[in-house]
Amino acid sequence: MSTERPSPRYSDIDVWEPSDIIEAMIEGQFTAVAAVRAARFALADATLAAEARLRNGGRLVYVGAGTSGRLAVQDGAELVPTFSWPQDRLLLLMAGGKDALLQSVEGAEDEVEQAVRLVQQHEIDVNDVLIAVAASGTTPFTLSSLREAKKRGALTIGIANNRDTPILAEADYPIFLDTGAEPIAGSTRMKAGTAQRITLNVFSSVVMILLGRVYDGLMVDLQAVNQKLVRRSESILRRLTGRSHEQACEALRQANGNVKLAVLLLHGCSLQQATNVLDRARGQLRAALAAIGKPAPTHADLSDLTHAGASEG
Protein backbone atom coordinates (compact mmCIF):
# COMPACT_ATOMS: atom_id res chain seq x y z
CA MET A 1 0.00 0.00 0.00
CA SER A 2 1.27 3.41 -0.95
CA THR A 3 0.62 4.83 2.54
CA GLU A 4 2.82 2.13 4.10
CA ARG A 5 5.81 2.03 1.77
CA PRO A 6 8.99 3.96 2.62
CA SER A 7 9.79 6.75 0.18
CA PRO A 8 13.37 7.06 -1.10
CA ARG A 9 12.92 10.82 -0.96
CA TYR A 10 12.71 10.73 2.84
CA SER A 11 15.10 7.84 3.54
CA ASP A 12 17.62 10.03 5.37
CA ILE A 13 15.14 12.51 6.88
CA ASP A 14 16.57 11.86 10.35
CA VAL A 15 19.81 13.66 9.39
CA TRP A 16 18.18 16.63 7.66
CA GLU A 17 18.21 20.10 9.10
CA PRO A 18 14.98 20.82 11.03
CA SER A 19 14.08 23.57 8.58
CA ASP A 20 14.27 21.09 5.68
CA ILE A 21 12.13 18.55 7.54
CA ILE A 22 9.54 21.22 8.21
CA GLU A 23 9.56 22.29 4.56
CA ALA A 24 9.03 18.70 3.41
CA MET A 25 6.18 18.13 5.84
CA ILE A 26 4.44 21.35 4.90
CA GLU A 27 4.80 20.37 1.25
CA GLY A 28 3.06 17.12 2.15
CA GLN A 29 0.06 19.08 3.40
CA PHE A 30 -0.31 20.66 -0.03
CA THR A 31 -0.27 17.14 -1.46
CA ALA A 32 -3.18 16.31 0.83
CA VAL A 33 -5.17 19.28 -0.43
CA ALA A 34 -4.45 18.29 -4.04
CA ALA A 35 -5.65 14.74 -3.33
CA VAL A 36 -8.98 16.03 -2.06
CA ARG A 37 -9.37 18.32 -5.05
CA ALA A 38 -8.74 15.39 -7.39
CA ALA A 39 -11.57 13.53 -5.64
CA ARG A 40 -14.01 16.45 -5.77
CA PHE A 41 -16.42 14.86 -8.26
CA ALA A 42 -16.72 11.68 -6.20
CA LEU A 43 -17.17 13.86 -3.13
CA ALA A 44 -19.95 15.84 -4.84
CA ASP A 45 -21.79 12.63 -5.78
CA ALA A 46 -21.54 11.40 -2.19
CA THR A 47 -22.92 14.63 -0.72
CA LEU A 48 -25.93 14.64 -3.05
CA ALA A 49 -26.74 11.02 -2.28
CA ALA A 50 -26.37 11.61 1.46
CA GLU A 51 -28.55 14.72 1.41
CA ALA A 52 -31.38 12.84 -0.30
CA ARG A 53 -31.27 10.10 2.35
CA LEU A 54 -30.92 12.47 5.32
CA ARG A 55 -33.73 14.75 4.19
CA ASN A 56 -36.12 11.95 5.06
CA GLY A 57 -34.96 11.70 8.65
CA GLY A 58 -31.99 9.35 8.38
CA ARG A 59 -28.94 9.28 10.61
CA LEU A 60 -25.31 10.11 9.93
CA VAL A 61 -23.02 7.29 11.04
CA TYR A 62 -19.26 7.80 11.22
CA VAL A 63 -17.02 4.72 11.49
CA GLY A 64 -13.27 4.38 11.90
CA ALA A 65 -10.31 3.17 13.93
CA GLY A 66 -7.19 4.93 15.17
CA THR A 67 -6.40 8.28 13.58
CA SER A 68 -9.11 7.87 10.94
CA GLY A 69 -11.69 7.10 13.60
CA ARG A 70 -10.70 10.10 15.72
CA LEU A 71 -10.96 12.39 12.72
CA ALA A 72 -14.38 10.93 11.86
CA VAL A 73 -15.64 11.32 15.43
CA GLN A 74 -14.39 14.91 15.57
CA ASP A 75 -16.20 15.83 12.38
CA GLY A 76 -19.43 14.24 13.54
CA ALA A 77 -19.31 15.77 17.01
CA GLU A 78 -18.92 19.28 15.59
CA LEU A 79 -22.19 19.03 13.64
CA VAL A 80 -24.31 19.33 16.78
CA PRO A 81 -23.22 22.81 17.98
CA THR A 82 -22.43 24.19 14.51
CA PHE A 83 -25.59 23.11 12.69
CA SER A 84 -27.89 21.90 15.49
CA TRP A 85 -27.75 18.44 13.95
CA PRO A 86 -29.93 16.28 16.23
CA GLN A 87 -27.90 14.14 18.62
CA ASP A 88 -30.28 11.22 18.05
CA ARG A 89 -29.49 11.34 14.33
CA LEU A 90 -25.74 10.99 14.86
CA LEU A 91 -23.80 7.78 15.53
CA LEU A 92 -20.06 7.72 16.15
CA LEU A 93 -18.68 4.18 15.95
CA MET A 94 -15.05 4.15 17.04
CA ALA A 95 -13.07 0.91 17.24
CA GLY A 96 -12.28 0.48 20.92
CA GLY A 97 -15.05 2.84 22.01
CA LYS A 98 -14.56 6.11 23.89
CA ASP A 99 -11.29 4.95 25.43
CA ALA A 100 -9.73 4.84 21.95
CA LEU A 101 -10.34 8.56 21.48
CA LEU A 102 -7.59 9.35 23.99
CA GLN A 103 -5.24 6.39 23.69
CA SER A 104 -4.49 3.38 21.56
CA VAL A 105 -6.63 0.33 22.32
CA GLU A 106 -4.76 -2.78 21.35
CA GLY A 107 -6.49 -4.97 18.77
CA ALA A 108 -9.57 -2.73 18.52
CA GLU A 109 -9.31 -2.29 14.77
CA ASP A 110 -9.49 -6.08 14.30
CA GLU A 111 -12.80 -6.47 16.19
CA VAL A 112 -14.90 -7.67 13.27
CA GLU A 113 -17.66 -9.22 15.41
CA GLN A 114 -17.95 -6.06 17.53
CA ALA A 115 -18.39 -3.98 14.39
CA VAL A 116 -21.24 -6.17 13.20
CA ARG A 117 -22.87 -6.12 16.64
CA LEU A 118 -22.75 -2.32 16.81
CA VAL A 119 -24.43 -1.93 13.43
CA GLN A 120 -27.13 -4.39 14.43
CA GLN A 121 -27.53 -2.94 17.92
CA HIS A 122 -28.11 0.56 16.55
CA GLU A 123 -30.44 -0.83 13.87
CA ILE A 124 -28.65 0.96 11.05
CA ASP A 125 -30.84 0.61 7.99
CA VAL A 126 -32.08 2.04 4.70
CA ASN A 127 -32.70 5.46 6.24
CA ASP A 128 -29.09 5.98 7.29
CA VAL A 129 -25.81 7.18 5.78
CA LEU A 130 -22.61 5.51 6.95
CA ILE A 131 -19.19 7.09 6.32
CA ALA A 132 -16.33 4.62 6.71
CA VAL A 133 -12.84 6.11 6.95
CA ALA A 134 -9.57 4.16 6.77
CA ALA A 135 -6.26 5.22 5.27
CA SER A 136 -5.41 1.62 4.40
CA GLY A 137 -8.86 0.87 3.01
CA THR A 138 -8.69 -2.53 4.69
CA THR A 139 -9.21 -1.94 8.45
CA PRO A 140 -11.30 -4.95 9.59
CA PHE A 141 -13.54 -3.04 12.07
CA THR A 142 -14.33 -0.31 9.56
CA LEU A 143 -14.81 -2.66 6.63
CA SER A 144 -17.09 -4.98 8.61
CA SER A 145 -19.21 -2.03 9.73
CA LEU A 146 -19.56 -0.89 6.13
CA ARG A 147 -20.47 -4.38 4.90
CA GLU A 148 -23.10 -4.96 7.57
CA ALA A 149 -24.62 -1.51 7.10
CA LYS A 150 -24.76 -1.97 3.35
CA LYS A 151 -26.40 -5.38 3.80
CA ARG A 152 -29.06 -3.67 5.90
CA GLY A 153 -29.73 -1.09 3.18
CA ALA A 154 -27.79 1.93 4.45
CA LEU A 155 -26.10 4.29 2.01
CA THR A 156 -22.36 3.72 2.39
CA ILE A 157 -19.51 6.15 1.69
CA GLY A 158 -15.93 4.90 1.83
CA ILE A 159 -12.90 7.17 2.27
CA ALA A 160 -9.44 5.64 1.85
CA ASN A 161 -5.91 6.61 0.79
CA ASN A 162 -5.00 3.45 -1.12
CA ARG A 163 -6.36 2.55 -4.52
CA ASP A 164 -8.40 -0.62 -5.21
CA THR A 165 -8.95 -1.50 -1.56
CA PRO A 166 -12.05 -3.25 -0.14
CA ILE A 167 -13.59 -0.16 1.47
CA LEU A 168 -13.49 1.66 -1.86
CA ALA A 169 -14.61 -1.38 -3.83
CA GLU A 170 -17.61 -2.09 -1.60
CA ALA A 171 -18.85 1.40 -0.71
CA ASP A 172 -21.76 2.82 -2.69
CA TYR A 173 -19.77 6.03 -3.01
CA PRO A 174 -15.98 5.55 -2.84
CA ILE A 175 -13.68 8.54 -2.31
CA PHE A 176 -10.03 7.80 -3.06
CA LEU A 177 -7.49 10.23 -1.64
CA ASP A 178 -4.18 9.68 -3.41
CA THR A 179 -1.72 11.07 -0.85
CA GLY A 180 1.06 8.54 -1.52
CA ALA A 181 3.93 7.68 0.81
CA GLU A 182 4.36 9.57 4.07
CA PRO A 183 7.56 11.38 5.13
CA ILE A 184 7.56 8.92 8.03
CA ALA A 185 6.56 5.62 6.44
CA GLY A 186 3.15 4.40 7.60
CA SER A 187 2.40 7.46 9.76
CA THR A 188 -0.97 8.15 8.20
CA ARG A 189 -1.81 10.86 10.73
CA MET A 190 0.23 13.07 8.37
CA LYS A 191 -0.73 13.56 4.70
CA ALA A 192 -3.41 10.87 4.73
CA GLY A 193 -4.96 12.26 7.91
CA THR A 194 -5.01 15.81 6.59
CA ALA A 195 -6.73 14.70 3.39
CA GLN A 196 -9.31 12.76 5.39
CA ARG A 197 -9.95 15.72 7.66
CA ILE A 198 -10.51 18.04 4.68
CA THR A 199 -12.77 15.52 2.98
CA LEU A 200 -14.91 14.97 6.06
CA ASN A 201 -15.13 18.70 6.69
CA VAL A 202 -16.18 19.46 3.12
CA PHE A 203 -18.60 16.53 2.98
CA SER A 204 -20.47 17.39 6.17
CA SER A 205 -20.47 21.14 5.50
CA VAL A 206 -21.92 20.71 2.00
CA VAL A 207 -24.55 18.27 3.25
CA MET A 208 -25.59 20.76 5.95
CA ILE A 209 -25.81 23.54 3.34
CA LEU A 210 -27.98 21.34 1.12
CA LEU A 211 -30.22 20.58 4.09
CA GLY A 212 -30.82 24.29 4.70
CA ARG A 213 -28.70 24.65 7.83
CA VAL A 214 -26.73 27.52 6.26
CA TYR A 215 -28.32 30.65 4.87
CA ASP A 216 -26.55 33.54 3.17
CA GLY A 217 -23.24 32.00 4.19
CA LEU A 218 -24.19 32.06 7.87
CA MET A 219 -24.69 29.35 10.51
CA VAL A 220 -28.39 29.96 11.07
CA ASP A 221 -28.77 26.64 12.89
CA LEU A 222 -25.94 27.07 15.39
CA GLN A 223 -26.48 26.25 19.07
CA ALA A 224 -25.52 29.19 21.26
CA VAL A 225 -23.83 27.11 23.96
CA ASN A 226 -21.42 29.84 25.12
CA GLN A 227 -21.20 33.61 25.19
CA LYS A 228 -19.22 33.80 21.95
CA LEU A 229 -21.96 31.92 20.12
CA VAL A 230 -24.69 33.97 21.79
CA ARG A 231 -23.02 37.09 20.40
CA ARG A 232 -22.66 35.41 17.03
CA SER A 233 -26.38 34.55 16.97
CA GLU A 234 -27.24 38.17 17.70
CA SER A 235 -24.92 39.45 15.00
CA ILE A 236 -26.22 36.98 12.43
CA LEU A 237 -29.77 38.07 13.19
CA ARG A 238 -28.86 41.74 12.88
CA ARG A 239 -27.12 41.10 9.60
CA LEU A 240 -30.13 39.25 8.20
CA THR A 241 -32.78 41.70 9.36
CA GLY A 242 -31.11 45.07 9.89
CA ARG A 243 -32.66 45.33 13.34
CA SER A 244 -31.11 46.76 16.49
CA HIS A 245 -29.19 44.85 19.11
CA GLU A 246 -32.12 45.07 21.52
CA GLN A 247 -34.63 43.84 18.93
CA ALA A 248 -32.37 40.94 17.97
CA CYS A 249 -31.89 39.89 21.59
CA GLU A 250 -35.62 39.99 22.29
CA ALA A 251 -36.45 37.96 19.17
CA LEU A 252 -33.87 35.34 20.10
CA ARG A 253 -35.30 35.20 23.62
CA GLN A 254 -38.80 34.57 22.24
CA ALA A 255 -37.44 31.99 19.78
CA ASN A 256 -35.46 30.21 22.52
CA GLY A 257 -32.22 30.99 20.66
CA ASN A 258 -33.39 29.69 17.28
CA VAL A 259 -32.02 32.13 14.68
CA LYS A 260 -34.36 31.01 11.89
CA LEU A 261 -37.46 31.48 14.02
CA ALA A 262 -36.12 34.83 15.25
CA VAL A 263 -35.72 36.03 11.65
CA LEU A 264 -39.35 35.19 10.95
CA LEU A 265 -40.47 36.86 14.19
CA LEU A 266 -38.73 40.07 13.15
CA HIS A 267 -40.56 39.85 9.83
CA GLY A 268 -43.91 39.98 11.63
CA CYS A 269 -44.75 36.33 12.29
CA SER A 270 -45.99 35.07 15.63
CA LEU A 271 -43.98 32.26 17.15
CA GLN A 272 -46.58 29.69 16.10
CA GLN A 273 -46.77 31.10 12.57
CA ALA A 274 -42.99 31.11 12.29
CA THR A 275 -42.80 27.51 13.47
CA ASN A 276 -45.46 26.40 10.99
CA VAL A 277 -43.89 28.26 8.06
CA LEU A 278 -40.45 26.86 8.82
CA ASP A 279 -41.86 23.33 9.15
CA ARG A 280 -43.62 23.61 5.80
CA ALA A 281 -40.35 24.86 4.28
CA ARG A 282 -38.59 21.78 5.75
CA GLY A 283 -36.23 24.00 7.71
CA GLN A 284 -35.14 26.07 4.69
CA LEU A 285 -35.08 29.71 5.77
CA ARG A 286 -34.92 30.99 2.20
CA ALA A 287 -38.09 29.08 1.30
CA ALA A 288 -39.78 30.21 4.53
CA LEU A 289 -39.05 33.87 3.78
CA ALA A 290 -40.33 33.45 0.25
CA ALA A 291 -43.52 31.91 1.63
CA ILE A 292 -44.25 35.04 3.68
CA GLY A 293 -43.24 37.34 0.83
CA LYS A 294 -40.13 38.78 2.41
CA PRO A 295 -37.01 39.97 0.52
CA ALA A 296 -33.42 38.82 0.71
CA PRO A 297 -31.39 39.87 3.78
CA THR A 298 -30.41 43.51 4.13
CA HIS A 299 -26.81 42.74 5.11
CA ALA A 300 -26.63 45.23 7.95
CA ASP A 301 -23.38 46.19 9.65
CA LEU A 302 -20.83 43.54 8.69
CA SER A 303 -18.46 44.67 11.43
CA ASP A 304 -20.86 43.31 14.06
CA LEU A 305 -20.41 39.78 12.79
CA THR A 306 -16.65 40.11 12.71
CA HIS A 307 -16.52 41.45 16.25
CA ALA A 308 -18.66 38.56 17.45
CA GLY A 309 -16.05 36.11 16.21
CA ALA A 310 -17.24 34.98 12.80
CA SER A 311 -14.63 32.24 12.51
CA GLU A 312 -14.58 29.12 14.64
CA GLY A 313 -12.05 29.30 17.40
One Martini backbone bead per residue (centre of mass of N, CA, C, O) as a GRO file, in nm:
protein
  313
    1MET     BB    1   0.097   0.036   0.020
    2SER     BB    2   0.147   0.367  -0.017
    3THR     BB    3   0.122   0.447   0.300
    4GLU     BB    4   0.362   0.224   0.385
    5ARG     BB    5   0.582   0.303   0.208
    6PRO     BB    6   0.886   0.388   0.157
    7SER     BB    7   1.064   0.686   0.076
    8PRO     BB    8   1.348   0.785  -0.079
    9ARG     BB    9   1.324   1.090  -0.017
   10TYR     BB   10   1.313   1.012   0.323
   11SER     BB   11   1.553   0.816   0.419
   12ASP     BB   12   1.732   1.080   0.561
   13ILE     BB   13   1.555   1.267   0.760
   14ASP     BB   14   1.724   1.235   1.038
   15VAL     BB   15   1.969   1.439   0.899
   16TRP     BB   16   1.820   1.679   0.872
   17GLU     BB   17   1.723   1.979   0.881
   18PRO     BB   18   1.459   2.113   1.033
   19SER     BB   19   1.376   2.303   0.799
   20ASP     BB   20   1.353   2.069   0.588
   21ILE     BB   21   1.141   1.901   0.730
   22ILE     BB   22   0.924   2.115   0.739
   23GLU     BB   23   0.904   2.162   0.436
   24ALA     BB   24   0.819   1.870   0.362
   25MET     BB   25   0.560   1.861   0.543
   26ILE     BB   26   0.416   2.098   0.415
   27GLU     BB   27   0.410   1.985   0.131
   28GLY     BB   28   0.227   1.744   0.211
   29GLN     BB   29  -0.028   1.919   0.261
   30PHE     BB   30  -0.066   1.994  -0.036
   31THR     BB   31  -0.112   1.705  -0.128
   32ALA     BB   32  -0.375   1.668   0.026
   33VAL     BB   33  -0.537   1.884  -0.117
   34ALA     BB   34  -0.503   1.765  -0.403
   35ALA     BB   35  -0.648   1.496  -0.342
   36VAL     BB   36  -0.925   1.621  -0.288
   37ARG     BB   37  -0.961   1.766  -0.556
   38ALA     BB   38  -0.949   1.501  -0.730
   39ALA     BB   39  -1.225   1.400  -0.554
   40ARG     BB   40  -1.471   1.604  -0.602
   41PHE     BB   41  -1.679   1.434  -0.766
   42ALA     BB   42  -1.720   1.210  -0.560
   43LEU     BB   43  -1.801   1.402  -0.332
   44ALA     BB   44  -2.052   1.520  -0.467
   45ASP     BB   45  -2.210   1.256  -0.496
   46ALA     BB   46  -2.219   1.191  -0.192
   47THR     BB   47  -2.374   1.442  -0.093
   48LEU     BB   48  -2.633   1.402  -0.260
   49ALA     BB   49  -2.706   1.123  -0.149
   50ALA     BB   50  -2.715   1.201   0.151
   51GLU     BB   51  -2.928   1.424   0.142
   52ALA     BB   52  -3.164   1.248   0.044
   53ARG     BB   53  -3.162   1.061   0.298
   54LEU     BB   54  -3.167   1.284   0.533
   55ARG     BB   55  -3.436   1.434   0.458
   56ASN     BB   56  -3.595   1.160   0.580
   57GLY     BB   57  -3.443   1.112   0.882
   58GLY     BB   58  -3.168   1.023   0.888
   59ARG     BB   59  -2.848   0.901   0.969
   60LEU     BB   60  -2.528   0.969   1.089
   61VAL     BB   61  -2.238   0.751   1.027
   62TYR     BB   62  -1.935   0.703   1.195
   63VAL     BB   63  -1.631   0.521   1.089
   64GLY     BB   64  -1.342   0.400   1.288
   65ALA     BB   65  -0.979   0.392   1.335
   66GLY     BB   66  -0.790   0.566   1.502
   67THR     BB   67  -0.723   0.836   1.332
   68SER     BB   68  -0.972   0.810   1.151
   69GLY     BB   69  -1.176   0.793   1.384
   70ARG     BB   70  -1.112   1.065   1.519
   71LEU     BB   71  -1.183   1.238   1.276
   72ALA     BB   72  -1.476   1.141   1.249
   73VAL     BB   73  -1.575   1.218   1.532
   74GLN     BB   74  -1.511   1.517   1.515
   75ASP     BB   75  -1.697   1.587   1.282
   76GLY     BB   76  -1.960   1.488   1.408
   77ALA     BB   77  -1.957   1.654   1.678
   78GLU     BB   78  -1.967   1.946   1.529
   79LEU     BB   79  -2.271   1.940   1.420
   80VAL     BB   80  -2.433   2.020   1.668
   81PRO     BB   81  -2.339   2.324   1.727
   82THR     BB   82  -2.324   2.432   1.426
   83PHE     BB   83  -2.624   2.280   1.310
   84SER     BB   84  -2.819   2.125   1.500
   85TRP     BB   85  -2.769   1.835   1.501
   86PRO     BB   86  -2.916   1.564   1.596
   87GLN     BB   87  -2.816   1.339   1.828
   88ASP     BB   88  -3.022   1.102   1.724
   89ARG     BB   89  -2.864   1.146   1.418
   90LEU     BB   90  -2.591   1.034   1.565
   91LEU     BB   91  -2.307   0.818   1.488
   92LEU     BB   92  -2.014   0.692   1.677
   93LEU     BB   93  -1.785   0.448   1.548
   94MET     BB   94  -1.531   0.330   1.758
   95ALA     BB   95  -1.263   0.160   1.787
   96GLY     BB   96  -1.275   0.095   2.137
   97GLY     BB   97  -1.421   0.344   2.185
   98LYS     BB   98  -1.372   0.606   2.398
   99ASP     BB   99  -1.082   0.526   2.479
  100ALA     BB  100  -0.966   0.562   2.172
  101LEU     BB  101  -0.958   0.883   2.175
  102LEU     BB  102  -0.690   0.892   2.389
  103GLN     BB  103  -0.601   0.590   2.311
  104SER     BB  104  -0.465   0.299   2.251
  105VAL     BB  105  -0.637  -0.002   2.140
  106GLU     BB  106  -0.574  -0.311   2.142
  107GLY     BB  107  -0.722  -0.468   1.858
  108ALA     BB  108  -0.974  -0.296   1.771
  109GLU     BB  109  -0.952  -0.304   1.448
  110ASP     BB  110  -1.020  -0.638   1.460
  111GLU     BB  111  -1.334  -0.611   1.550
  112VAL     BB  112  -1.565  -0.759   1.373
  113GLU     BB  113  -1.800  -0.845   1.562
  114GLN     BB  114  -1.842  -0.566   1.693
  115ALA     BB  115  -1.925  -0.418   1.438
  116VAL     BB  116  -2.178  -0.582   1.379
  117ARG     BB  117  -2.321  -0.533   1.651
  118LEU     BB  118  -2.346  -0.224   1.630
  119VAL     BB  119  -2.521  -0.213   1.378
  120GLN     BB  120  -2.750  -0.383   1.499
  121GLN     BB  121  -2.805  -0.230   1.765
  122HIS     BB  122  -2.866   0.052   1.592
  123GLU     BB  123  -3.034  -0.011   1.337
  124ILE     BB  124  -2.907   0.008   1.067
  125ASP     BB  125  -3.042   0.150   0.760
  126VAL     BB  126  -3.204   0.286   0.482
  127ASN     BB  127  -3.196   0.583   0.631
  128ASP     BB  128  -2.883   0.570   0.631
  129VAL     BB  129  -2.544   0.714   0.674
  130LEU     BB  130  -2.222   0.574   0.602
  131ILE     BB  131  -1.888   0.660   0.717
  132ALA     BB  132  -1.585   0.521   0.600
  133VAL     BB  133  -1.254   0.535   0.759
  134ALA     BB  134  -0.938   0.447   0.581
  135ALA     BB  135  -0.630   0.453   0.472
  136SER     BB  136  -0.598   0.152   0.377
  137GLY     BB  137  -0.897   0.007   0.318
  138THR     BB  138  -0.887  -0.263   0.548
  139THR     BB  139  -1.013  -0.225   0.812
  140PRO     BB  140  -1.200  -0.447   0.975
  141PHE     BB  141  -1.402  -0.276   1.139
  142THR     BB  142  -1.483  -0.083   0.907
  143LEU     BB  143  -1.560  -0.291   0.692
  144SER     BB  144  -1.777  -0.445   0.856
  145SER     BB  145  -1.962  -0.206   0.895
  146LEU     BB  146  -2.016  -0.153   0.598
  147ARG     BB  147  -2.129  -0.430   0.519
  148GLU     BB  148  -2.366  -0.440   0.720
  149ALA     BB  149  -2.502  -0.176   0.637
  150LYS     BB  150  -2.546  -0.251   0.341
  151LYS     BB  151  -2.718  -0.506   0.396
  152ARG     BB  152  -2.937  -0.301   0.549
  153GLY     BB  153  -2.946  -0.035   0.328
  154ALA     BB  154  -2.734   0.158   0.355
  155LEU     BB  155  -2.554   0.429   0.290
  156THR     BB  156  -2.222   0.418   0.146
  157ILE     BB  157  -1.904   0.568   0.250
  158GLY     BB  158  -1.568   0.569   0.120
  159ILE     BB  159  -1.247   0.640   0.283
  160ALA     BB  160  -0.926   0.638   0.108
  161ASN     BB  161  -0.546   0.602   0.041
  162ASN     BB  162  -0.603   0.339  -0.136
  163ARG     BB  163  -0.612   0.162  -0.406
  164ASP     BB  164  -0.817  -0.102  -0.449
  165THR     BB  165  -0.996  -0.132  -0.193
  166PRO     BB  166  -1.255  -0.257  -0.014
  167ILE     BB  167  -1.392   0.010   0.071
  168LEU     BB  168  -1.408   0.116  -0.223
  169ALA     BB  169  -1.544  -0.134  -0.362
  170GLU     BB  170  -1.810  -0.145  -0.147
  171ALA     BB  171  -1.895   0.127  -0.176
  172ASP     BB  172  -2.123   0.337  -0.311
  173TYR     BB  173  -1.913   0.587  -0.228
  174PRO     BB  174  -1.606   0.643  -0.339
  175ILE     BB  175  -1.300   0.797  -0.181
  176PHE     BB  176  -0.998   0.881  -0.327
  177LEU     BB  177  -0.679   0.951  -0.157
  178ASP     BB  178  -0.378   1.052  -0.319
  179THR     BB  179  -0.098   1.074  -0.098
  180GLY     BB  180   0.092   0.854  -0.049
  181ALA     BB  181   0.380   0.873   0.088
  182GLU     BB  182   0.534   0.921   0.386
  183PRO     BB  183   0.783   1.071   0.559
  184ILE     BB  184   0.667   0.858   0.764
  185ALA     BB  185   0.628   0.550   0.742
  186GLY     BB  186   0.279   0.492   0.810
  187SER     BB  187   0.202   0.796   0.903
  188THR     BB  188  -0.137   0.873   0.863
  189ARG     BB  189  -0.153   1.152   1.028
  190MET     BB  190  -0.067   1.311   0.793
  191LYS     BB  191  -0.155   1.331   0.487
  192ALA     BB  192  -0.396   1.141   0.514
  193GLY     BB  193  -0.533   1.292   0.751
  194THR     BB  194  -0.573   1.563   0.612
  195ALA     BB  195  -0.749   1.459   0.379
  196GLN     BB  196  -0.973   1.350   0.558
  197ARG     BB  197  -1.047   1.608   0.705
  198ILE     BB  198  -1.131   1.768   0.456
  199THR     BB  199  -1.345   1.574   0.349
  200LEU     BB  200  -1.530   1.575   0.596
  201ASN     BB  201  -1.576   1.879   0.608
  202VAL     BB  202  -1.698   1.912   0.328
  203PHE     BB  203  -1.920   1.708   0.338
  204SER     BB  204  -2.081   1.812   0.588
  205SER     BB  205  -2.115   2.106   0.495
  206VAL     BB  206  -2.270   2.052   0.233
  207VAL     BB  207  -2.503   1.895   0.354
  208MET     BB  208  -2.600   2.128   0.539
  209ILE     BB  209  -2.660   2.322   0.311
  210LEU     BB  210  -2.868   2.140   0.160
  211LEU     BB  211  -3.049   2.130   0.442
  212GLY     BB  212  -3.060   2.448   0.546
  213ARG     BB  213  -2.812   2.524   0.773
  214VAL     BB  214  -2.756   2.754   0.558
  215TYR     BB  215  -2.755   3.122   0.528
  216ASP     BB  216  -2.584   3.348   0.365
  217GLY     BB  217  -2.319   3.210   0.500
  218LEU     BB  218  -2.472   3.116   0.767
  219MET     BB  219  -2.527   2.987   1.105
  220VAL     BB  220  -2.867   2.934   1.155
  221ASP     BB  221  -2.819   2.648   1.347
  222LEU     BB  222  -2.687   2.726   1.587
  223GLN     BB  223  -2.556   2.671   1.916
  224ALA     BB  224  -2.575   2.873   2.207
  225VAL     BB  225  -2.327   2.755   2.440
  226ASN     BB  226  -2.197   3.046   2.442
  227GLN     BB  227  -2.110   3.372   2.435
  228LYS     BB  228  -1.998   3.378   2.151
  229LEU     BB  229  -2.260   3.247   2.020
  230VAL     BB  230  -2.456   3.456   2.114
  231ARG     BB  231  -2.326   3.691   1.959
  232ARG     BB  232  -2.350   3.558   1.683
  233SER     BB  233  -2.655   3.538   1.670
  234GLU     BB  234  -2.708   3.840   1.687
  235SER     BB  235  -2.542   3.921   1.434
  236ILE     BB  236  -2.691   3.753   1.230
  237LEU     BB  237  -2.968   3.881   1.276
  238ARG     BB  238  -2.883   4.169   1.202
  239ARG     BB  239  -2.788   4.107   0.917
  240LEU     BB  240  -3.073   3.982   0.814
  241THR     BB  241  -3.263   4.250   0.930
  242GLY     BB  242  -3.149   4.537   1.054
  243ARG     BB  243  -3.161   4.529   1.351
  244SER     BB  244  -3.129   4.572   1.665
  245HIS     BB  245  -2.995   4.454   1.944
  246GLU     BB  246  -3.255   4.444   2.111
  247GLN     BB  247  -3.436   4.301   1.900
  248ALA     BB  248  -3.263   4.049   1.869
  249CYS     BB  249  -3.268   3.952   2.162
  250GLU     BB  250  -3.577   3.924   2.187
  251ALA     BB  251  -3.620   3.722   1.956
  252LEU     BB  252  -3.436   3.501   2.074
  253ARG     BB  253  -3.593   3.465   2.332
  254GLN     BB  254  -3.863   3.377   2.197
  255ALA     BB  255  -3.693   3.145   2.018
  256ASN     BB  256  -3.482   3.000   2.196
  257GLY     BB  257  -3.223   3.075   1.990
  258ASN     BB  258  -3.363   3.066   1.711
  259VAL     BB  259  -3.277   3.217   1.424
  260LYS     BB  260  -3.500   3.152   1.222
  261LEU     BB  261  -3.738   3.235   1.399
  262ALA     BB  262  -3.637   3.524   1.454
  263VAL     BB  263  -3.658   3.625   1.167
  264LEU     BB  264  -3.968   3.583   1.144
  265LEU     BB  265  -4.046   3.764   1.378
  266LEU     BB  266  -3.913   4.029   1.245
  267HIS     BB  267  -4.138   3.975   0.998
  268GLY     BB  268  -4.430   3.931   1.181
  269CYS     BB  269  -4.438   3.672   1.321
  270SER     BB  270  -4.539   3.438   1.503
  271LEU     BB  271  -4.432   3.168   1.659
  272GLN     BB  272  -4.633   2.973   1.526
  273GLN     BB  273  -4.601   3.070   1.237
  274ALA     BB  274  -4.298   3.025   1.214
  275THR     BB  275  -4.303   2.723   1.267
  276ASN     BB  276  -4.491   2.644   1.032
  277VAL     BB  277  -4.328   2.763   0.798
  278LEU     BB  278  -4.065   2.606   0.853
  279ASP     BB  279  -4.186   2.326   0.827
  280ARG     BB  280  -4.290   2.356   0.534
  281ALA     BB  281  -3.975   2.430   0.448
  282ARG     BB  282  -3.783   2.221   0.585
  283GLY     BB  283  -3.583   2.450   0.723
  284GLN     BB  284  -3.589   2.670   0.494
  285LEU     BB  285  -3.542   3.000   0.504
  286ARG     BB  286  -3.579   3.093   0.214
  287ALA     BB  287  -3.860   2.959   0.178
  288ALA     BB  288  -3.998   3.098   0.418
  289LEU     BB  289  -3.966   3.391   0.317
  290ALA     BB  290  -4.116   3.348   0.051
  291ALA     BB  291  -4.391   3.263   0.185
  292ILE     BB  292  -4.404   3.573   0.325
  293GLY     BB  293  -4.279   3.791   0.121
  294LYS     BB  294  -3.967   3.821   0.165
  295PRO     BB  295  -3.667   3.944   0.137
  296ALA     BB  296  -3.364   3.971   0.127
  297PRO     BB  297  -3.110   4.045   0.295
  298THR     BB  298  -2.958   4.353   0.415
  299HIS     BB  299  -2.678   4.364   0.529
  300ALA     BB  300  -2.572   4.471   0.773
  301ASP     BB  301  -2.335   4.524   0.988
  302LEU     BB  302  -2.040   4.351   0.942
  303SER     BB  303  -1.875   4.414   1.204
  304ASP     BB  304  -2.042   4.254   1.406
  305LEU     BB  305  -1.962   3.970   1.315
  306THR     BB  306  -1.661   3.998   1.356
  307HIS     BB  307  -1.672   4.074   1.666
  308ALA     BB  308  -1.818   3.789   1.735
  309GLY     BB  309  -1.670   3.563   1.578
  310ALA     BB  310  -1.694   3.421   1.279
  311SER     BB  311  -1.486   3.226   1.354
  312GLU     BB  312  -1.360   2.950   1.455
  313GLY     BB  313  -1.214   2.893   1.814
   0.00000   0.00000   0.00000
